[in-house]
Amino acid sequence: AFAEAEKARQQDEVPIGAVVVGPDGQIIGRGYNRRELDEDGTAHAEILAIQQACRALDSWRLIDCSLFVTLEPCAMCAGAIINSRIKEVYFAAMDPKAGAAGSVVDLFSVAKSNHHPLVVRGLYKEQGGQ
C-alpha cells in the first residue's frame, strides 16, 4: 500500500495507496489515489484496488479478502468495502477530516448494516502520515 501511495505522490496526487490481498495471500488488487489524473472524484485508492480484485476473482464478493490502505477510508470507500464483503480492513493513519472508520463516523459498526469487516487501525501510522 505504501508503494502505491508513493506512485500517487510522484504524480502530485494525495499520497494514498491500497492493496487487496486474496484468500491465498497474494495481492489481487492495487490502487492509488488518481482523482486529479482521472478528473474523477471516485478514483480513490480503495475503489481502484477493489475493482481490480473483483476482476481478478470474477466476482463482486471479496469475502475472504483483506484490504490494506495507508489512510482511514472515507464514507464512499467504506461503503464499497461493506458492499464488496471484504473480510478485514487494515489502515495506517486516521483521517480526522473524512474518516469513516472511527474518526468522523464509523460506518463499519452500524448495527443494521449487512456486513461488518474486522477493522485494524493505526498500523505503521508514522509512514501513513498521521
C-alpha positions in Angstrom: 0.0 0.0 0.0 2.9 2.4 0.8 4.4 1.7 -2.6 1.1 2.6 -4.3 0.9 5.8 -2.2 4.4 6.7 -3.5 3.1 6.4 -7.1 0.4 8.9 -6.2 2.9 11.3 -4.6 5.1 11.1 -7.7 2.2 12.3 -9.8 1.3 15.1 -7.4 -1.8 13.3 -6.1 -2.7 13.0 -2.4 -0.4 10.0 -1.5 -2.9 7.3 -0.6 -2.4 3.7 -1.6 -4.3 0.4 -1.2 -3.9 -3.3 -1.9 -6.4 -6.1 -1.7 -5.0 -9.5 -0.6 -6.9 -12.5 -1.8 -7.7 -15.7 0.0 -4.4 -17.3 -1.0 -2.4 -14.4 0.5 -1.4 -12.9 -2.9 -2.1 -9.3 -3.9 -5.0 -9.3 -6.3 -5.8 -5.6 -6.4 -3.8 -2.4 -6.3 -4.7 1.2 -6.4 -3.5 4.7 -5.6 -5.3 8.0 -5.5 -6.0 9.2 -9.0 -8.6 11.9 -8.6 -6.7 14.6 -10.3 -5.2 12.4 -13.0 -8.5 10.9 -14.0 -10.7 14.0 -13.1 -12.9 11.6 -11.2 -14.0 12.1 -7.6 -14.4 8.4 -7.2 -10.9 7.5 -8.2 -9.8 6.7 -4.6 -7.1 4.1 -3.9 -9.5 1.7 -2.2 -12.1 1.8 -5.0 -9.5 1.1 -7.7 -8.0 -1.8 -5.7 -11.4 -3.3 -5.1 -12.3 -3.0 -8.8 -9.1 -4.8 -9.8 -9.6 -7.5 -7.1 -13.2 -8.1 -8.3 -11.9 -8.6 -11.9 -9.2 -10.9 -10.6 -11.7 -13.2 -8.8 -14.5 -12.7 -11.4 -16.8 -11.8 -8.5 -18.1 -8.8 -6.7 -17.8 -10.7 -3.5 -14.4 -10.4 -1.8 -15.5 -12.5 1.2 -12.1 -13.9 2.2 -10.0 -10.9 1.2 -8.2 -8.2 3.2 -7.7 -4.5 2.3 -4.6 -2.7 3.4 -4.7 1.1 3.0 -2.5 4.0 4.1 -5.3 6.3 5.2 -8.6 5.6 7.0 -11.3 5.0 4.4 -13.8 7.8 3.7 -17.6 7.1 3.6 -17.6 6.3 -0.1 -14.8 3.8 0.3 -16.3 2.3 3.5 -19.5 1.7 1.5 -17.6 -0.1 -1.2 -15.8 -2.2 1.4 -19.0 -3.2 3.0 -20.8 -3.9 -0.3 -17.9 -6.0 -1.6 -17.9 -8.0 1.6 -14.2 -7.5 2.4 -13.3 -9.6 5.5 -10.7 -7.3 7.0 -9.5 -3.7 6.7 -6.1 -2.6 7.9 -5.1 1.1 7.7 -2.3 3.3 8.9 -3.4 6.8 9.6 -6.6 8.2 11.0 -8.3 10.8 8.8 -9.9 13.5 11.1 -11.5 15.3 8.2 -13.2 12.5 6.3 -12.5 9.2 8.1 -15.4 6.7 8.2 -13.8 4.1 10.4 -14.0 6.0 13.6 -12.6 9.5 13.1 -15.7 11.3 11.9 -18.1 8.4 11.7 -17.8 4.6 11.9 -19.8 3.1 9.1 -18.3 -0.4 9.9 -20.1 -0.6 13.2 -23.6 0.5 12.0 -25.8 -2.3 13.6 -28.2 -2.6 10.7 -25.5 -3.0 8.1 -25.4 -6.4 6.4 -21.6 -6.8 6.7 -19.1 -5.8 9.4 -15.5 -6.3 8.5 -12.8 -6.6 11.1 -11.0 -3.2 11.2 -7.5 -2.7 12.5 -6.5 0.9 12.9 -3.1 2.6 13.2 -0.7 0.1 11.6 2.5 1.9 10.6 0.8 5.2 11.3 4.1 7.1 11.1 4.5 6.0 7.5 0.8 6.7 6.8 1.0 10.4 7.6 -0.6 10.8 11.0 
